């Protein structure tokens, strides 16, 4: 079975995990941790990458990415991931 197939089979449980999380704004590392903690329960293979998982959440869920440009411009864009809605304050934190 393909990785996308396994993600699709686990879709309901994956979306529930994000719905039940009190956070609405995530770093990529946060999403990676959610994936690793739940990988076995969702029956996802080790080959399901973070990038593929994020793409799945963006197309099949309600995740979106916001890129922030730091004021000092010495750091490249910072990506934050938002589940459904978040205030500018939540995003900035």
C-alpha positions in Angstrom: 0.0 0.0 0.0 1.4 3.5 -0.8 2.3 6.0 1.8 -0.5 8.3 0.6 -2.9 5.4 1.0 -1.8 4.9 4.6 -2.2 8.6 5.3 -5.6 8.6 3.7 -6.7 5.6 5.8 -5.5 7.3 9.0 -6.9 10.7 7.9 -9.7 10.8 10.4 -7.4 10.0 13.3 -4.7 12.4 12.1 -7.2 15.3 11.8 -8.6 14.5 15.3 -5.1 14.8 16.7 -4.8 18.3 15.4 -8.3 19.2 16.4 -7.7 18.1 19.9 -4.4 19.9 20.2 -4.7 23.1 22.2 -2.1 24.8 19.9 -3.0 26.4 16.6 0.5 27.4 15.6 3.3 24.9 15.1 6.9 24.8 14.2 7.9 22.1 11.8 9.6 20.4 14.7 6.2 20.3 16.5 4.6 18.6 13.6 7.5 16.1 13.4 7.0 15.2 17.0 3.3 14.7 16.5 4.1 12.4 13.6 6.7 10.4 15.5 4.5 10.0 18.6 1.5 8.8 16.5 3.3 7.0 13.7 2.7 3.5 15.0 -1.0 4.1 16.0 -1.6 5.6 12.5 0.3 2.6 11.0 2.5 4.9 8.9 5.8 3.6 7.6 9.2 5.1 8.6 9.3 6.2 5.0 6.5 8.7 5.5 8.6 11.9 5.6 7.8 15.1 7.5 7.5 16.9 4.1 4.9 14.4 2.8 3.0 14.6 6.1 2.9 18.4 6.1 1.8 18.3 2.4 -1.0 15.8 3.3 -2.2 18.1 6.2 -2.2 21.1 3.8 -4.2 19.3 1.1 -6.5 17.0 3.2 -6.7 19.0 6.4 -6.7 22.6 7.4 -3.0 23.3 7.8 -1.4 26.3 6.1 2.0 27.9 6.2 2.9 31.5 7.0 6.3 32.7 6.2 7.6 35.5 8.4 10.6 37.8 7.6 12.6 38.7 10.7 13.2 42.4 11.3 17.0 42.1 11.2 17.0 40.3 7.8 20.0 38.3 8.9 17.9 35.3 9.3 16.0 33.8 6.4 12.2 33.5 6.4 10.7 31.7 9.3 7.9 29.2 8.5 5.1 28.7 11.0 2.2 26.3 10.4 -1.3 27.2 11.3 -4.1 24.8 12.0 -7.4 26.5 11.0 -7.2 30.0 12.4 -4.7 31.9 14.7 -4.3 35.4 15.8 -1.3 37.5 14.7 -0.2 37.4 18.3 -0.3 33.6 18.4 1.7 33.5 15.1 4.3 36.0 16.3 4.9 34.0 19.5 
